[in-house]
């Protein structure tokens, strides 16, 4: 009863060839909920860098028609293979959620006028997320780092960092969301 498997298959048209709708495994992980409230997952999961990371490809589950590209397009790799641990606890009717995650992400891409192939890789991903909510206001912070590798562009083993802060207000028919992110790559 405490262990589950989650899979998400996704087909999306590639930028270079909109008629290529190859179906790929976006998520595929095992999750176990421990008796003490800790949840542990392992497999291929969405990187939890943004407030709406888990629902980016589920249009009805987010408050906007299209995620704001100034924030959500900063990291082009959306999923990683690894582990995470999440612990949620209540304090005076308010919820605090903590999450740590780590793993690896890799994807082959096409770029340039000749559609040259290159590899984009994030190794040794490590990060933490903390959020607080009183069910009207939500505050969220994330910090993550990884070793980046962009072959054949010569950018190998550079340090990459990501930081994000988000706030959401939701009461009745009123909702406001704001996120600020920063990405640094050596």
C-alpha positions in Angstrom: 0.0 0.0 0.0 2.9 2.4 0.6 4.8 1.7 -2.7 3.7 2.9 -6.1 5.0 3.2 -9.7 4.4 6.2 -11.9 5.0 6.5 -15.6 4.4 9.3 -18.0 4.8 9.0 -21.8 5.0 12.2 -23.7 4.9 13.0 -27.5 5.9 16.5 -28.5 7.0 17.9 -31.9 10.6 18.8 -32.1 11.6 22.4 -32.8 13.5 21.4 -35.9 10.8 19.0 -37.3 7.3 19.6 -36.0 6.0 16.5 -37.7 8.3 14.2 -35.6 6.1 13.2 -32.7 8.3 10.5 -31.1 6.9 9.2 -27.9 9.4 9.1 -25.0 9.3 8.2 -21.3 9.2 11.5 -19.4 8.7 10.0 -16.0 9.2 6.4 -14.7 9.9 6.0 -11.0 9.1 4.0 -7.9 7.9 5.9 -4.8 7.7 4.6 -1.2 5.9 6.4 1.6 7.5 5.6 4.9 5.5 5.5 8.2 7.3 8.5 9.6 6.1 10.8 6.7 9.2 10.6 4.5 8.6 9.8 0.8 11.5 8.4 -1.2 11.5 8.1 -5.0 13.9 6.6 -7.5 14.0 6.6 -11.3 13.4 9.2 -14.0 11.6 12.2 -12.6 10.9 15.9 -13.4 13.5 18.3 -12.1 11.8 20.2 -9.3 13.3 23.6 -10.2 10.0 25.6 -10.6 6.7 26.0 -8.8 4.9 24.2 -11.6 7.6 21.7 -12.7 5.3 18.7 -12.1 2.5 20.0 -14.3 4.3 21.7 -17.2 3.0 19.3 -19.7 -0.5 19.1 -18.2 -2.1 22.3 -19.4 -5.2 22.0 -17.2 -3.2 21.7 -14.1 -1.5 25.1 -14.2 -2.8 28.6 -14.0 -1.5 29.8 -17.4 -2.0 28.7 -21.0 1.8 28.5 -21.6 4.5 28.6 -18.9 6.4 31.9 -19.0 9.5 31.2 -21.1 11.7 33.9 -19.3 11.6 31.6 -16.2 10.7 28.1 -17.4 13.0 27.9 -20.5 16.2 28.6 -18.5 16.9 24.9 -18.1 16.2 22.9 -21.2 16.5 19.4 -19.6 13.3 18.8 -17.8 13.8 15.4 -16.2 16.6 13.5 -14.5 17.5 10.0 -13.4 18.2 9.8 -9.7 16.6 9.9 -6.3 14.8 12.3 -4.1 13.4 12.4 -0.6 10.5 14.6 0.6 9.3 15.3 4.1 6.2 17.4 4.8 5.2 18.5 8.3 2.5 20.7 9.7 3.1 23.6 12.1 0.0 25.4 13.5 -2.2 24.5 10.5 0.6 25.5 8.0 2.5 23.1 5.9 6.3 23.0 5.4 7.7 20.7 2.7 11.4 19.9 2.3 12.9 18.0 -0.6 16.4 16.9 -1.5 17.3 15.4 -4.9 20.2 14.2 -6.9 21.1 12.4 -10.1 22.0 12.8 -13.8 20.4 14.1 -17.0 21.5 13.7 -20.6 19.9 14.5 -24.0 21.0 14.6 -27.6 20.0 17.8 -29.4 20.1 19.3 -32.9 21.4 22.8 -33.4 22.7 25.2 -36.1 21.8 25.5 -39.7 23.0 22.0 -40.5 21.1 20.5 -37.5 24.4 19.3 -36.1 24.0 16.9 -33.2 25.4 17.6 -29.8 25.1 16.2 -26.3 23.8 18.2 -23.3 24.6 16.6 -20.0 24.2 17.5 -16.3 26.2 15.3 -14.0 26.2 15.1 -10.2 22.9 17.1 -9.9 22.3 18.0 -6.3 19.6 20.3 -5.0 17.1 21.2 -2.3 13.6 22.7 -2.2 11.7 24.2 0.7 8.2 25.5 0.6 5.8 26.9 3.1 2.0 27.4 2.8 -0.9 28.5 4.9 -3.2 27.5 2.0 -3.6 31.1 0.9 0.0 32.1 0.5 2.8 29.8 -0.7 6.5 30.6 -0.6 9.0 28.4 -2.3 12.8 28.4 -2.6 15.1 26.1 -4.6 18.9 25.8 -5.0 20.6 23.3 -7.2 24.0 22.6 -8.8 25.4 20.3 -11.4 28.5 19.6 -13.5 27.6 20.7 -17.1 28.9 19.2 -20.3 28.1 20.5 -23.8 29.8 18.3 -26.4 31.2 19.2 -29.0 31.2 22.9 -27.9 34.2 22.3 -25.6 32.3 23.3 -22.5 33.0 20.3 -20.3 32.9 19.9 -16.6 31.8 23.5 -15.9 29.9 24.2 -12.7 26.2 25.1 -13.1 24.0 26.6 -10.4 20.3 27.4 -10.3 18.4 29.4 -7.7 14.7 30.2 -7.6 12.2 32.0 -5.4 8.5 31.8 -5.9 5.4 33.2 -4.2 1.7 32.4 -4.8 -1.4 34.0 -3.5 -4.7 32.2 -4.0 -8.0 33.0 -2.3 -11.4 32.5 -3.9 -11.3 33.6 -7.5 -8.1 35.6 -7.1 -4.7 34.2 -7.9 -1.3 35.8 -8.3 2.0 33.9 -9.0 5.5 35.2 -9.3 8.8 33.4 -9.7 12.4 34.8 -9.9 15.2 32.5 -11.1 18.9 32.7 -11.7 21.1 30.4 -13.6 24.9 30.5 -13.6 27.2 28.4 -15.7 31.0 28.9 -15.7 
